[in-house]
Amino acid sequence: MATPFWELVLQFWLMSQVFDGYDKYAVSMRLLSRYKILLAQ
C-alpha cells in the first residue's frame, strides 16, 4: 500500500528539521524515488 502524500510531506518536513543545512534537493529526490517505488508495487 502506497504511503499517503501528506505523510510523505510530513516525512520531508521532519527530515528538513533534522538535516537543517543538508542538501534538501538530495533529500527530496530520495523521498520521491521511494514514493515512486511504493506506487509501482
N, C-alpha and C positions, 0 to 999 in steps of 0.2 A: 504494500500500500504506500502510495506516494505521500511525502510529508506535505502538509498544508502550506500554502505560500506564506501565510502570516507567520508560521513557525520558522520558516526559512529566514524571513526578515528579522525575526526576533533573535535567531542564532547569529545573524550578521551583525546586529546591533551589539549583542553581548561580546562577540569577538572583537568588535571595534573598540569597546571599552577596555578589554583585556590587552589587546595589542595596539594601544594608542601610540601612533608613531610607526607602526608596522605598515607594510605596503598593502593598503586596503584593496588595491586592484587585484593583487595576488589572492587575497582572502576571498574576494567576491568571485573570482574565476574558479577557485577551488569549490566554493559552495555551489556555483552554477553547474559545474560539471557533475557534482554529486547529485544535484537535483535532476539533471537530465538522465543520469543512470537510474534513479528511482522511478522516473516516468517511463523509462524504457522497459522496466520489469513488468 
